[in-house]
Amino acid sequence: MPIDVIVFNAVFKFMDSIVCFKASKRALSDKQDEAVDEQIAPEHNVDENTSSEGESSDVFIQHCMSSHELKEDDIELVLEFDWVHLRIGYRHYEMNTVRSYFEIIWEVFMKDLAFAMGFCSEAAQQYAKKGSDHHKSGELLCILCHGTIEELLVPYVRMCKAANHYPTPTGYLNWTKAVKSPKYQYAQEQILTYAQSILNFRKGVRHNKKELIMAGKFKHSPIFHGRNHPKYQQIELIEGRNDILMPPKVKQFVHKFQAVSQSGQIDRCEDMDFQLENLNKRSKVWTPKGVPSESDWMRAFRNLEKLDKLRLTTLERMGCNDPKGVIRASSSHTPQETEILE
């Protein structure tokens, strides 16, 4: 169930809720609303027999001992929502990773690259630094990675040419161990460790490859610690723990559906957070401008498929092509073996 960071932290307050006897029947959505409004303390204990609630496990145990005449050893505390598996939406995770990475390397060389790519004014520079357009940020990251890797290879290739040796990946990695230049070591770490891991993570999501996603998250995780992102630090640890502890059948299912493709193309997968955003964009065509009312929102979503069908039928009778259909048709399928860092 992919969710954003705010909801993740809000709902996680109640993952440690302690329940006496039977689990509470209150809906998870109600708890999300209460958590977001911060109206209930993180430790929330419910006794469904007497409808009494306590603010801590100690208070709750005292309640059980006094009200139900139970001994402390007989009181069983269980997690109320231990059956819910929460994880972050990977596309938003990637967007914030790229933004944090750009902030780290901005003054070193990212600022000059953005200027060379046309982000010249102060407003344009801030636009690029903040990653306001995720697609442009992805292009800048690919350009940075390709260009810097070629620069890093130049001295090694020259050495091989002088020694009449054929350049190889293993030879390059062995050669870099003897490099003493701090500038070269810094550039190599930033590109081959962090930039490449972000691109690997991105490709893992696009192709629904669990191994690439996990490897990318592990290698670029220091970015969140360097930039002091406590929420993403917590998410990283929680998801790592859950992946280890979840039952084999659940793990197999989760790994199989890290991302899905609505078009059927295996290299155009997206996580559920972006799938919901695309669905939300479709609904905005049929709602008034501004913030829609609850009735407008419900009416649009309940009739979304019929409205889309009506739109396509109208365009066909008018002899017009669907702009969205033209865009999808122009996005030709790219075989995985020929795709480069995407």
One Martini backbone bead per residue (centre of mass of N, CA, C, O) as a GRO file, in nm:
protein
  342
    1MET     BB    1   0.077   0.049   0.032
    2PRO     BB    2   0.128   0.334  -0.104
    3ILE     BB    3   0.272   0.630   0.050
    4ASP     BB    4   0.329   0.908   0.196
    5VAL     BB    5   0.510   1.052   0.442
    6ILE     BB    6   0.286   1.169   0.622
    7VAL     BB    7   0.109   0.914   0.638
    8PHE     BB    8   0.323   0.722   0.737
    9ASN     BB    9   0.376   0.865   1.013
   10ALA     BB   10   0.083   0.871   1.109
   11VAL     BB   11   0.020   0.562   1.096
   12PHE     BB   12   0.271   0.464   1.265
   13LYS     BB   13   0.161   0.539   1.543
   14PHE     BB   14  -0.052   0.275   1.523
   15MET     BB   15   0.145   0.027   1.507
   16ASP     BB   16   0.180   0.059   1.845
   17SER     BB   17  -0.083  -0.029   1.928
   18ILE     BB   18  -0.270  -0.128   2.218
   19VAL     BB   19  -0.467  -0.427   2.275
   20CYS     BB   20  -0.751  -0.548   2.437
   21PHE     BB   21  -0.835  -0.862   2.335
   22LYS     BB   22  -0.981  -0.693   2.096
   23ALA     BB   23  -0.993  -0.547   1.811
   24SER     BB   24  -1.055  -0.269   1.677
   25LYS     BB   25  -1.322  -0.135   1.451
   26ARG     BB   26  -1.175   0.090   1.351
   27ALA     BB   27  -1.085   0.259   1.095
   28LEU     BB   28  -0.801   0.343   0.929
   29SER     BB   29  -0.897   0.616   0.816
   30ASP     BB   30  -0.966   0.736   1.092
   31LYS     BB   31  -0.677   0.719   1.202
   32GLN     BB   32  -0.547   0.900   0.996
   33ASP     BB   33  -0.702   1.156   1.063
   34GLU     BB   34  -0.614   1.168   1.361
   35ALA     BB   35  -0.308   1.174   1.307
   36VAL     BB   36  -0.288   1.429   1.133
   37ASP     BB   37  -0.428   1.603   1.372
   38GLU     BB   38  -0.305   1.524   1.648
   39GLN     BB   39  -0.531   1.385   1.871
   40ILE     BB   40  -0.337   1.138   1.924
   41ALA     BB   41  -0.140   0.948   2.077
   42PRO     BB   42   0.094   0.715   1.999
   43GLU     BB   43  -0.013   0.577   2.255
   44HIS     BB   44  -0.289   0.347   2.194
   45ASN     BB   45  -0.537   0.220   2.413
   46VAL     BB   46  -0.775  -0.057   2.385
   47ASP     BB   47  -1.098  -0.138   2.535
   48GLU     BB   48  -1.377  -0.300   2.414
   49ASN     BB   49  -1.542  -0.371   2.672
   50THR     BB   50  -1.519  -0.049   2.805
   51SER     BB   51  -1.402   0.189   2.621
   52SER     BB   52  -1.113   0.228   2.720
   53GLU     BB   53  -0.837   0.469   2.745
   54GLY     BB   54  -0.482   0.502   2.704
   55GLU     BB   55  -0.148   0.657   2.697
   56SER     BB   56  -0.023   0.384   2.813
   57SER     BB   57   0.082   0.075   2.906
   58ASP     BB   58   0.076   0.119   3.213
   59VAL     BB   59  -0.213   0.229   3.233
   60PHE     BB   60  -0.345  -0.017   3.096
   61ILE     BB   61  -0.259  -0.232   3.300
   62GLN     BB   62  -0.400  -0.102   3.542
   63HIS     BB   63  -0.682  -0.126   3.426
   64CYS     BB   64  -0.692  -0.436   3.401
   65MET     BB   65  -0.639  -0.496   3.704
   66SER     BB   66  -0.887  -0.326   3.820
   67SER     BB   67  -1.133  -0.403   3.618
   68HIS     BB   68  -1.049  -0.739   3.564
   69GLU     BB   69  -0.867  -0.894   3.765
   70LEU     BB   70  -0.569  -0.901   3.656
   71LYS     BB   71  -0.273  -1.013   3.589
   72GLU     BB   72   0.013  -0.913   3.446
   73ASP     BB   73   0.080  -1.196   3.304
   74ASP     BB   74  -0.224  -1.207   3.160
   75ILE     BB   75  -0.148  -0.971   2.981
   76GLU     BB   76  -0.215  -0.910   2.636
   77LEU     BB   77  -0.016  -0.755   2.392
   78VAL     BB   78  -0.121  -0.606   2.084
   79LEU     BB   79  -0.120  -0.522   1.762
   80GLU     BB   80  -0.361  -0.366   1.583
   81PHE     BB   81  -0.176  -0.329   1.288
   82ASP     BB   82  -0.007  -0.607   1.204
   83TRP     BB   83  -0.154  -0.649   0.902
   84VAL     BB   84   0.000  -0.397   0.797
   85HIS     BB   85   0.161  -0.293   0.489
   86LEU     BB   86   0.399  -0.039   0.458
   87ARG     BB   87   0.493   0.184   0.182
   88ILE     BB   88   0.662   0.369  -0.023
   89GLY     BB   89   0.659   0.568  -0.292
   90TYR     BB   90   0.900   0.547  -0.536
   91ARG     BB   91   0.874   0.811  -0.703
   92HIS     BB   92   0.892   1.008  -0.461
   93TYR     BB   93   1.154   0.899  -0.357
   94GLU     BB   94   1.319   0.975  -0.608
   95MET     BB   95   1.267   1.279  -0.613
   96ASN     BB   96   1.400   1.338  -0.329
   97THR     BB   97   1.676   1.222  -0.397
   98VAL     BB   98   1.753   1.416  -0.625
   99ARG     BB   99   1.730   1.677  -0.464
  100SER     BB  100   1.943   1.607  -0.249
  101TYR     BB  101   2.178   1.562  -0.447
  102PHE     BB  102   2.182   1.844  -0.574
  103GLU     BB  103   2.245   1.998  -0.308
  104ILE     BB  104   2.524   1.867  -0.256
  105ILE     BB  105   2.650   1.929  -0.572
  106TRP     BB  106   2.595   2.219  -0.667
  107GLU     BB  107   2.867   2.389  -0.610
  108VAL     BB  108   3.063   2.200  -0.756
  109PHE     BB  109   2.892   2.111  -1.063
  110MET     BB  110   2.578   2.153  -1.108
  111LYS     BB  111   2.558   2.456  -1.168
  112ASP     BB  112   2.721   2.454  -1.437
  113LEU     BB  113   2.546   2.252  -1.587
  114ALA     BB  114   2.280   2.410  -1.576
  115PHE     BB  115   2.391   2.655  -1.732
  116ALA     BB  116   2.470   2.494  -1.994
  117MET     BB  117   2.147   2.394  -2.019
  118GLY     BB  118   1.988   2.700  -1.964
  119PHE     BB  119   2.013   2.775  -1.646
  120CYS     BB  120   2.076   3.110  -1.590
  121SER     BB  121   1.900   3.224  -1.407
  122GLU     BB  122   1.811   3.239  -1.084
  123ALA     BB  123   1.537   3.096  -1.116
  124ALA     BB  124   1.646   2.858  -1.287
  125GLN     BB  125   1.844   2.753  -1.079
  126GLN     BB  126   1.631   2.690  -0.859
  127TYR     BB  127   1.466   2.499  -1.034
  128ALA     BB  128   1.694   2.286  -1.065
  129LYS     BB  129   1.773   2.241  -0.766
  130LYS     BB  130   1.467   2.153  -0.671
  131GLY     BB  131   1.326   1.973  -0.887
  132SER     BB  132   1.046   2.070  -1.019
  133ASP     BB  133   1.126   1.884  -1.270
  134HIS     BB  134   1.165   1.552  -1.294
  135HIS     BB  135   1.245   1.515  -1.593
  136LYS     BB  136   1.476   1.722  -1.598
  137SER     BB  137   1.635   1.595  -1.367
  138GLY     BB  138   1.687   1.325  -1.512
  139GLU     BB  139   1.848   1.447  -1.747
  140LEU     BB  140   2.071   1.579  -1.579
  141LEU     BB  141   2.170   1.316  -1.449
  142CYS     BB  142   2.252   1.170  -1.710
  143ILE     BB  143   2.454   1.381  -1.810
  144LEU     BB  144   2.636   1.375  -1.566
  145CYS     BB  145   2.709   1.074  -1.575
  146HIS     BB  146   2.820   1.049  -1.862
  147GLY     BB  147   3.029   1.282  -1.865
  148THR     BB  148   3.198   1.199  -1.610
  149ILE     BB  149   3.279   0.916  -1.694
  150GLU     BB  150   3.444   1.003  -1.938
  151GLU     BB  151   3.644   1.172  -1.772
  152LEU     BB  152   3.743   0.938  -1.584
  153LEU     BB  153   3.860   0.756  -1.832
  154VAL     BB  154   4.092   0.910  -1.965
  155PRO     BB  155   4.351   0.837  -1.791
  156TYR     BB  156   4.321   0.529  -1.827
  157VAL     BB  157   4.333   0.515  -2.136
  158ARG     BB  158   4.612   0.646  -2.161
  159MET     BB  159   4.764   0.431  -2.004
  160CYS     BB  160   4.688   0.193  -2.188
  161LYS     BB  161   4.811   0.313  -2.447
  162ALA     BB  162   5.104   0.336  -2.338
  163ALA     BB  163   5.099   0.010  -2.248
  164ASN     BB  164   4.935  -0.166  -2.449
  165HIS     BB  165   4.634  -0.183  -2.333
  166TYR     BB  166   4.322  -0.310  -2.261
  167PRO     BB  167   4.035  -0.188  -2.165
  168THR     BB  168   3.877  -0.253  -1.842
  169PRO     BB  169   3.676  -0.265  -1.574
  170THR     BB  170   3.876  -0.406  -1.383
  171GLY     BB  171   4.119  -0.224  -1.448
  172TYR     BB  172   3.992   0.039  -1.351
  173LEU     BB  173   3.939  -0.040  -1.052
  174ASN     BB  174   4.239  -0.099  -0.992
  175TRP     BB  175   4.350   0.184  -1.073
  176THR     BB  176   4.184   0.363  -0.861
  177LYS     BB  177   4.341   0.269  -0.599
  178ALA     BB  178   4.604   0.459  -0.686
  179VAL     BB  179   4.454   0.714  -0.653
  180LYS     BB  180   4.525   1.051  -0.498
  181SER     BB  181   4.309   1.235  -0.595
  182PRO     BB  182   4.055   1.405  -0.445
  183LYS     BB  183   3.886   1.490  -0.692
  184TYR     BB  184   3.862   1.213  -0.820
  185GLN     BB  185   3.736   1.065  -0.577
  186TYR     BB  186   3.486   1.243  -0.556
  187ALA     BB  187   3.371   1.202  -0.842
  188GLN     BB  188   3.352   0.895  -0.826
  189GLU     BB  189   3.158   0.876  -0.586
  190GLN     BB  190   2.922   1.054  -0.693
  191ILE     BB  191   2.875   0.882  -0.956
  192LEU     BB  192   2.927   0.562  -0.901
  193THR     BB  193   2.740   0.566  -0.643
  194TYR     BB  194   2.495   0.778  -0.650
  195ALA     BB  195   2.402   0.831  -0.939
  196GLN     BB  196   2.389   0.530  -1.026
  197SER     BB  197   2.189   0.436  -0.803
  198ILE     BB  198   1.953   0.612  -0.894
  199LEU     BB  199   1.933   0.488  -1.179
  200ASN     BB  200   1.888   0.198  -1.082
  201PHE     BB  201   1.629   0.257  -0.931
  202ARG     BB  202   1.473   0.364  -1.173
  203LYS     BB  203   1.496   0.104  -1.343
  204GLY     BB  204   1.362  -0.085  -1.138
  205VAL     BB  205   1.084   0.050  -1.159
  206ARG     BB  206   1.041   0.036  -1.470
  207HIS     BB  207   1.103  -0.305  -1.454
  208ASN     BB  208   1.039  -0.453  -1.189
  209LYS     BB  209   1.323  -0.465  -1.004
  210LYS     BB  210   1.419  -0.556  -0.697
  211GLU     BB  211   1.732  -0.555  -0.704
  212LEU     BB  212   1.771  -0.261  -0.804
  213ILE     BB  213   1.616  -0.122  -0.579
  214MET     BB  214   1.783  -0.224  -0.336
  215ALA     BB  215   2.062  -0.132  -0.435
  216GLY     BB  216   1.997   0.168  -0.467
  217LYS     BB  217   1.906   0.226  -0.174
  218PHE     BB  218   2.169   0.140  -0.032
  219LYS     BB  219   2.377   0.337  -0.180
  220HIS     BB  220   2.193   0.623  -0.137
  221SER     BB  221   2.129   0.652   0.177
  222PRO     BB  222   2.346   0.872   0.275
  223ILE     BB  223   2.191   1.123   0.176
  224PHE     BB  224   1.983   1.136   0.417
  225HIS     BB  225   2.213   1.180   0.631
  226GLY     BB  226   2.357   1.430   0.509
  227ARG     BB  227   2.059   1.595   0.498
  228ASN     BB  228   1.867   1.533   0.723
  229HIS     BB  229   1.629   1.278   0.688
  230PRO     BB  230   1.435   1.132   0.916
  231LYS     BB  231   1.205   1.001   0.754
  232TYR     BB  232   1.387   0.835   0.552
  233GLN     BB  233   1.544   0.687   0.766
  234GLN     BB  234   1.300   0.537   0.880
  235ILE     BB  235   1.201   0.401   0.619
  236GLU     BB  236   1.453   0.236   0.560
  237LEU     BB  237   1.443   0.061   0.821
  238ILE     BB  238   1.154  -0.047   0.802
  239GLU     BB  239   1.173  -0.183   0.520
  240GLY     BB  240   1.410  -0.369   0.589
  241ARG     BB  241   1.268  -0.520   0.817
  242ASN     BB  242   1.014  -0.616   0.662
  243ASP     BB  243   1.166  -0.779   0.441
  244ILE     BB  244   1.279  -0.989   0.648
  245LEU     BB  245   1.000  -1.064   0.823
  246MET     BB  246   0.829  -1.149   0.608
  247PRO     BB  247   0.659  -1.370   0.466
  248PRO     BB  248   0.720  -1.552   0.188
  249LYS     BB  249   0.452  -1.494   0.035
  250VAL     BB  250   0.456  -1.189   0.072
  251LYS     BB  251   0.734  -1.136  -0.050
  252GLN     BB  252   0.672  -1.246  -0.332
  253PHE     BB  253   0.444  -1.045  -0.394
  254VAL     BB  254   0.597  -0.776  -0.347
  255HIS     BB  255   0.831  -0.831  -0.552
  256LYS     BB  256   0.643  -0.864  -0.805
  257PHE     BB  257   0.491  -0.563  -0.717
  258GLN     BB  258   0.664  -0.287  -0.729
  259ALA     BB  259   0.546  -0.254  -1.024
  260VAL     BB  260   0.332  -0.119  -1.288
  261SER     BB  261   0.169  -0.170  -1.617
  262GLN     BB  262  -0.084  -0.040  -1.816
  263SER     BB  263   0.039  -0.086  -2.118
  264GLY     BB  264   0.246  -0.358  -2.102
  265GLN     BB  265   0.519  -0.235  -2.073
  266ILE     BB  266   0.814  -0.337  -1.913
  267ASP     BB  267   0.952  -0.023  -1.937
  268ARG     BB  268   0.663   0.129  -1.794
  269CYS     BB  269   0.675   0.135  -1.495
  270GLU     BB  270   0.478   0.203  -1.193
  271ASP     BB  271   0.390   0.313  -0.913
  272MET     BB  272   0.107   0.371  -0.723
  273ASP     BB  273   0.140   0.678  -0.688
  274PHE     BB  274   0.135   0.739  -1.001
  275GLN     BB  275  -0.126   0.597  -1.072
  276LEU     BB  276  -0.303   0.787  -0.899
  277GLU     BB  277  -0.223   1.049  -1.041
  278ASN     BB  278  -0.330   0.976  -1.321
  279LEU     BB  279  -0.621   0.939  -1.225
  280ASN     BB  280  -0.651   1.229  -1.116
  281LYS     BB  281  -0.607   1.375  -1.388
  282ARG     BB  282  -0.858   1.259  -1.529
  283SER     BB  283  -1.066   1.392  -1.329
  284LYS     BB  284  -1.002   1.705  -1.376
  285VAL     BB  285  -1.158   1.734  -1.647
  286TRP     BB  286  -1.454   1.687  -1.472
  287THR     BB  287  -1.378   1.939  -1.297
  288PRO     BB  288  -1.367   2.213  -1.152
  289LYS     BB  289  -1.197   2.467  -1.080
  290GLY     BB  290  -1.005   2.394  -0.831
  291VAL     BB  291  -1.150   2.289  -0.549
  292PRO     BB  292  -1.325   2.021  -0.512
  293SER     BB  293  -1.596   1.885  -0.426
  294GLU     BB  294  -1.725   1.602  -0.307
  295SER     BB  295  -1.943   1.566  -0.527
  296ASP     BB  296  -1.760   1.612  -0.774
  297TRP     BB  297  -1.560   1.386  -0.714
  298MET     BB  298  -1.759   1.148  -0.704
  299ARG     BB  299  -1.885   1.187  -0.986
  300ALA     BB  300  -1.625   1.153  -1.154
  301PHE     BB  301  -1.531   0.865  -1.048
  302ARG     BB  302  -1.799   0.702  -1.101
  303ASN     BB  303  -1.778   0.816  -1.432
  304LEU     BB  304  -1.497   0.792  -1.576
  305GLU     BB  305  -1.524   0.575  -1.798
  306LYS     BB  306  -1.768   0.701  -1.942
  307LEU     BB  307  -1.636   0.978  -2.002
  308ASP     BB  308  -1.399   0.870  -2.169
  309LYS     BB  309  -1.574   0.734  -2.383
  310LEU     BB  310  -1.720   0.990  -2.473
  311ARG     BB  311  -1.470   1.144  -2.566
  312LEU     BB  312  -1.373   0.944  -2.784
  313THR     BB  313  -1.633   0.943  -2.952
  314THR     BB  314  -1.633   1.247  -3.019
  315LEU     BB  315  -1.359   1.256  -3.166
  316GLU     BB  316  -1.429   1.052  -3.388
  317ARG     BB  317  -1.675   1.210  -3.511
  318MET     BB  318  -1.480   1.469  -3.565
  319GLY     BB  319  -1.192   1.359  -3.670
  320CYS     BB  320  -1.011   1.328  -3.411
  321ASN     BB  321  -0.734   1.307  -3.228
  322ASP     BB  322  -0.594   1.177  -2.952
  323PRO     BB  323  -0.347   1.321  -2.781
  324LYS     BB  324  -0.279   1.086  -2.587
  325GLY     BB  325  -0.258   0.867  -2.808
  326VAL     BB  326  -0.022   0.996  -2.964
  327ILE     BB  327   0.182   0.987  -2.733
  328ARG     BB  328   0.175   0.680  -2.691
  329ALA     BB  329   0.258   0.605  -2.985
  330SER     BB  330   0.539   0.766  -2.983
  331SER     BB  331   0.613   0.567  -2.744
  332SER     BB  332   0.825   0.356  -2.803
  333HIS     BB  333   0.955   0.060  -2.764
  334THR     BB  334   1.219  -0.026  -2.535
  335PRO     BB  335   1.459  -0.225  -2.510
  336GLN     BB  336   1.642  -0.328  -2.245
  337GLU     BB  337   1.925  -0.373  -2.391
  338THR     BB  338   1.914  -0.054  -2.514
  339GLU     BB  339   1.897   0.076  -2.252
  340ILE     BB  340   2.012   0.391  -2.095
  341LEU     BB  341   1.993   0.492  -1.790
  342GLU     BB  342   1.639   0.441  -1.735
   0.00000   0.00000   0.00000
